[in-house]
């Protein structure tokens, strides 16, 4: 299966899940059980411990109110994080695509896992 098919599948699943969350305006936003970042397609030169630390510091500096574990999911916070990741890599002249995956945690009702997938183009 090509990378693009996987990306489209993740995007469609995320969209369906997000739409199910907004069906009921009275429903409380799910709580974040896990927030993660995964890098795809990078090599050791572009992505090492020092660069990951710089990325983390950049996001901390540019996004004041980041998504955190045990807080309610907030689309604006997620969008802000996504933009910060894109800007970090753009400043290093590396084209990336940042996709967000929001998946329910099967073992804990009302919880979701938020994952930022950063794909080097």
SULURUR-V672973 format. One line per field, one symbol per residue. phi: phi as a letter, one per 40 degrees, with the letter a starting at -180 (. if undefined). A space follows every 10 residues. Layout:
phi: ???
This chain:
phi: .ccccccccc cccccccccc ccdbcccccc cccabbbbbb gcbcccbadc cccccccccc ccbcbccbcg bccbcccccc cdcccccdcc ccfbcbbbbb bbbccccacg bbbbbcbbbc c
